[in-house]
Amino acid sequence: MRFCVDYSKKGTAVCRKCRQKIEKGVLRIAKLVPNTFSDSGGDMKQWHHIHCVFEMMRHPKAIKLQNLQELDGIDQINENDKQLLKDHISKLQKGSRIMSKLTIAKKASKASEDNDESEEPCDDKLEIFEKICDHVANEASYNGKTKIFAQFFEKGSKNNGFKGDLYIWIKLLLPAAENRVYNLQNKQLIKIFSLIFGANQESMLDALNESGDVSQVIVSYFDKCKTMKPCTESILTLHQVDSFLQELSTLTKEDEQTSHLKKIVSKCTADDLKIIIRLIKRDLRINCGPKHVLNALHEDAYEAFQNSRDLKAILSELNNSSGSKNVIKTQLMTPIIPMLAEPCRSVDQAFSKCVNGIYAEIKYDGERVQIHKNGDDFEYYSRSLKPVQKHKVEYLYKYISEAIPTGKSLILDGEIVLFDKKNNKPLPFGTLGIHKKQSFKDATVCLFLFDCLYFNGTNLMNEVFTKRRAVLENNVKPVSGHIMLSKSEFVKTRKHLKILMESAIQNRLEGLVLKDAKSIYEPGKRHWLKMKRDYLESGSMADSADLVVIGAYYGTGNKGGKMSIFLMGCYDTNSKKWLTVCKVGNGHDDDTIDRLQHELKDIMNPIRRDPDLVPDWAKINRSLVPDFIVTDPKKSPVWEITGAEFSKANAHTANGISIRFPRVTKIRDDKTWKEATNLAELIILFNKSTEGWSLNEELDEVDEERQQNSSLCSLIRQVLPRNDKRKRDSSSNSENENLSPSKRISVSIVFTY
């Protein structure tokens, strides 16, 4: 078949696919077909839009363009449009290659199913998987990593075409995408393998602290083991490893896990065991995520993965449709990567990002949950797409059915919080834990719904926010204290947004989430905005304290073997003890961490988290005993620690005061322990923080009517009643007087609009 290309001359020709007119001057392509309606013969031109004709060419049996020279009239086309056509042809050829790979994989899987004794396809050997992982780990460029995968999936290990099961490869290359849970942390793995190898457990733990890589530690002891030697040749296949992991995920007792691991160890080389341990840890240590793996298959594969974590369905759809992302359907009971929010640091930024109008919602301080309902079946997924713990959601199903009686099949996005029905307010983050929840007798688990992705067979993710919100409001009948709609308010002006944010800050809510009125639901994209106190005014509104380093912990991953998490504390002048405030692992770059290893080495004593070795001058909860303790806290460095807010954490000994989301913002070389924040001063800072914030009196009076008329402000006041302003001001002033002059604080909020 021949094709020609030109620009539409009159705008009257109709596209043969979409049946819409091709406007004058628009680039178009025609199929040249025999004219059966004319005695003189010749060709008839069947015109198409560019995107329509290439969409038709994606069909497996369609005739495809290979290059521009196959287009009659290409010489009359401008260079920009030639490049556009080249790009379409290139994408078309990529689609053909992915079909070829998937067809080979399908045949390999079918052959395996038809004959259990058939030989494993040559590219499905664990040894080859290890070599590819090593190659990718040693490649610094992300594009280079993707290229390695793409070449392998096209040419295979012998350059004669990929001969393996593509699904099993992708499944194992993305171990974190699987919902398998192995119940095996580093210390448990060390304990089990010390039994298998007959090695000293404490010695293995010391080695783990020094290296940080549990797989490397286990393999080093495997090499030294006298009773169980590594195999000299790799014999395992990917299917065998996958079956082993599947069974391991069903075992919860230590003796069962030990027995199962021992069986696979007897068949492993040292490299085999290393990769299996990394699969159990769900981290291959190749510095490569889903995007870089899936882009090797098709440019739309990663976006499809964000819509559905069902790898088998994604590969099947790519095979059946040449990889068009539009055919990857939302599937009930398969989690969708949640849409996220990026920090918003000013009112102006909010209005520049949300050009179609802003809807503001309360940012609830709970746990994100995605609810799937199909008839009487329910599934609940966390932000990380893992099943939510049963005790947090076990009572919700009956209330969801009551609140949404017309909803037969649903995918909802929301936040679960523990709700105090007596005081009509949500409780702080962390209270959903099974033990903490029991201490709140008048509290219930409450689901606040803020988005609907799927309703009764209709995918709503490509609908604008206002329509999705309307579906929620028209179908949800709130059940007080159990199922409630998040309050959403259209923001009219910059001053309106300032008022809403001020109200949230004053009432100690986490902040606001801002959404463009015409935004669609984009899985994994940070296209919402979150406005929190610690983001505003370049972070100057965040809570902070000058604390002393009193201990350190070994890091993990690339910080393994290094002191990279630090226990921060303050001095109590009454008891003469040093008390803990928080653990901090963020804020230092890699160079600073390396420098600190030398600077802290001479002032730290290793105590290996042994409570009996904690000195008398420190009061540390057993669960927080560090790997290292300072020899003299009065000679230890002072760091400025900043966080979202001061919080209560009973594990810490400074009156239970801690800092939420702490990070190191400054190394205070200008301060000693005497100038650092002590316990009395920390209590004052905590009290001032929890009492709320206020703009200047003039603005409060001007906007009082606006605040009263705002439904979202009213809800904020209802959820967390505002403190009495006069009482707050007087108590704050008196407490401020108790601080030394260098530590008195003056707080103001300035919004530019």
MOKAMO-V868189 format. One record per pair of residues at least 24 apart in sequence whose C-alpha atoms are under 6 Angstrom apart, sorted by the first residue. I is the first residue (numbers start at 1). GAP is how many residues later the second one is. D is the distance in Angstrom with one decimal. If there is no record, write none. Layout:
# MOKAMO-V868189
I & GAP & D
I & GAP & D
This chain:
# MOKAMO-V868189
2 & 30 & 5.4
3 & 27 & 5.6
3 & 28 & 4.7
3 & 29 & 5.6
3 & 68 & 5.2
4 & 25 & 5.7
4 & 26 & 5.3
4 & 67 & 4.8
4 & 68 & 4.3
4 & 69 & 6.0
5 & 24 & 4.5
5 & 68 & 5.6
15 & 32 & 5.5
15 & 33 & 4.4
16 & 32 & 5.8
58 & 264 & 5.7
95 & 227 & 4.9
99 & 220 & 5.1
102 & 217 & 5.9
105 & 59 & 5.7
105 & 60 & 4.6
105 & 61 & 5.4
121 & 42 & 5.7
121 & 43 & 5.2
123 & 40 & 5.4
123 & 41 & 4.9
124 & 40 & 5.2
124 & 113 & 5.9
124 & 114 & 5.6
125 & 112 & 4.3
125 & 113 & 5.8
126 & 110 & 5.7
126 & 111 & 4.9
126 & 112 & 5.3
137 & 149 & 4.1
146 & 146 & 5.1
146 & 147 & 6.0
146 & 150 & 5.3
149 & 147 & 5.8
150 & 146 & 4.4
175 & 107 & 4.9
176 & 106 & 5.1
180 & 69 & 5.9
181 & 68 & 5.5
182 & 67 & 4.6
192 & 66 & 5.8
197 & 28 & 5.7
209 & 352 & 5.3
210 & 351 & 3.8
211 & 349 & 5.1
211 & 350 & 4.6
212 & 344 & 4.9
212 & 345 & 5.9
212 & 348 & 3.5
212 & 349 & 5.3
215 & 59 & 5.2
215 & 62 & 5.5
219 & 51 & 5.8
230 & 39 & 4.8
230 & 40 & 5.7
231 & 37 & 5.6
231 & 38 & 4.5
234 & 35 & 5.9
300 & 25 & 5.2
304 & 24 & 5.8
306 & 31 & 5.3
306 & 217 & 5.6
307 & 29 & 5.2
308 & 28 & 5.4
333 & 39 & 5.7
335 & 50 & 6.0
337 & 186 & 5.0
337 & 187 & 5.4
338 & 185 & 5.1
338 & 186 & 5.6
339 & 183 & 5.7
339 & 184 & 4.6
339 & 185 & 4.9
339 & 186 & 5.5
340 & 185 & 5.8
340 & 186 & 4.4
341 & 185 & 4.5
341 & 186 & 5.8
341 & 187 & 4.2
341 & 188 & 4.6
341 & 189 & 5.6
342 & 184 & 5.3
342 & 187 & 5.0
342 & 188 & 5.9
343 & 186 & 5.8
343 & 187 & 5.1
344 & 185 & 5.6
344 & 186 & 5.6
344 & 187 & 5.0
345 & 190 & 5.2
345 & 191 & 4.8
354 & 162 & 4.7
356 & 160 & 6.0
356 & 161 & 5.7
357 & 159 & 5.7
357 & 160 & 5.4
358 & 132 & 5.9
358 & 133 & 5.4
358 & 157 & 5.6
358 & 158 & 5.0
358 & 159 & 5.8
359 & 130 & 5.4
359 & 131 & 4.4
359 & 132 & 5.8
359 & 155 & 5.7
359 & 156 & 5.2
360 & 128 & 5.6
360 & 129 & 5.3
360 & 153 & 5.7
360 & 154 & 4.7
361 & 126 & 5.8
361 & 127 & 4.7
361 & 151 & 5.5
361 & 152 & 5.2
362 & 150 & 4.8
363 & 147 & 5.8
363 & 148 & 5.2
363 & 149 & 4.8
363 & 150 & 5.6
365 & 64 & 5.5
366 & 49 & 5.9
366 & 50 & 5.6
366 & 51 & 4.7
366 & 63 & 5.3
367 & 48 & 5.4
367 & 49 & 5.3
368 & 46 & 6.0
368 & 47 & 4.5
369 & 45 & 5.5
369 & 46 & 5.6
370 & 42 & 5.7
370 & 43 & 4.8
371 & 40 & 5.5
371 & 41 & 5.0
372 & 38 & 5.6
372 & 39 & 4.6
373 & 36 & 5.2
373 & 37 & 4.9
374 & 35 & 4.5
375 & 33 & 5.2
403 & 73 & 5.4
403 & 74 & 4.7
403 & 75 & 5.6
404 & 71 & 5.9
404 & 72 & 5.0
408 & 48 & 5.7
409 & 46 & 5.9
409 & 47 & 4.7
410 & 44 & 5.2
410 & 45 & 4.8
411 & 42 & 5.3
411 & 43 & 4.8
412 & 39 & 5.9
412 & 40 & 4.6
412 & 41 & 5.9
413 & 38 & 5.0
414 & 34 & 5.4
414 & 35 & 4.3
414 & 36 & 5.4
415 & 32 & 5.7
415 & 33 & 5.2
416 & 30 & 5.6
416 & 31 & 4.5
417 & 28 & 5.9
417 & 29 & 5.5
418 & 26 & 5.6
418 & 27 & 4.6
418 & 28 & 6.0
419 & 24 & 5.2
419 & 25 & 5.3
419 & 26 & 6.0
419 & 27 & 5.8
425 & 294 & 4.7
446 & 35 & 5.5
446 & 36 & 4.2
446 & 37 & 5.8
447 & 35 & 5.9
447 & 36 & 4.9
448 & 36 & 4.9
448 & 37 & 5.3
448 & 38 & 5.5
449 & 36 & 4.9
449 & 37 & 5.7
450 & 36 & 5.4
461 & 60 & 4.8
462 & 58 & 5.2
463 & 57 & 5.5
464 & 54 & 4.6
464 & 55 & 5.1
464 & 56 & 4.7
465 & 52 & 5.6
465 & 53 & 5.6
465 & 54 & 5.5
465 & 55 & 6.0
466 & 51 & 5.8
494 & 259 & 5.9
506 & 186 & 4.4
506 & 187 & 4.7
507 & 213 & 5.9
507 & 215 & 5.7
534 & 110 & 5.5
542 & 102 & 5.7
543 & 99 & 5.7
543 & 100 & 5.6
543 & 102 & 5.2
544 & 97 & 5.4
544 & 98 & 4.1
545 & 95 & 5.7
545 & 96 & 5.5
546 & 93 & 5.6
546 & 94 & 4.4
546 & 130 & 5.1
546 & 131 & 5.2
547 & 91 & 5.6
547 & 92 & 5.6
547 & 129 & 5.9
548 & 89 & 5.9
548 & 90 & 4.6
549 & 87 & 6.0
549 & 88 & 6.0
550 & 80 & 5.4
550 & 83 & 6.0
551 & 75 & 5.9
551 & 77 & 5.4
551 & 78 & 4.3
551 & 79 & 5.7
552 & 74 & 5.7
552 & 76 & 5.1
553 & 73 & 5.4
553 & 74 & 4.9
570 & 108 & 5.1
570 & 109 & 6.0
571 & 107 & 4.9
571 & 108 & 5.9
572 & 107 & 5.1
577 & 40 & 5.1
577 & 41 & 5.6
578 & 40 & 4.8
579 & 40 & 5.4
579 & 74 & 5.3
579 & 75 & 5.1
580 & 72 & 5.3
580 & 73 & 5.3
580 & 74 & 5.7
581 & 71 & 5.6
581 & 73 & 5.8
581 & 77 & 4.9
582 & 76 & 5.5
584 & 78 & 5.8
584 & 79 & 6.0
586 & 77 & 4.8
587 & 76 & 5.0
587 & 77 & 4.5
603 & 27 & 5.6
603 & 28 & 5.5
604 & 24 & 5.9
604 & 25 & 5.5
604 & 26 & 4.4
604 & 27 & 5.7
605 & 24 & 5.3
634 & 39 & 5.6
638 & 30 & 5.4
639 & 27 & 5.8
639 & 28 & 4.6
639 & 29 & 5.2
640 & 24 & 5.9
640 & 25 & 5.7
640 & 26 & 5.0
641 & 24 & 6.0
646 & 40 & 5.9
695 & 54 & 6.0
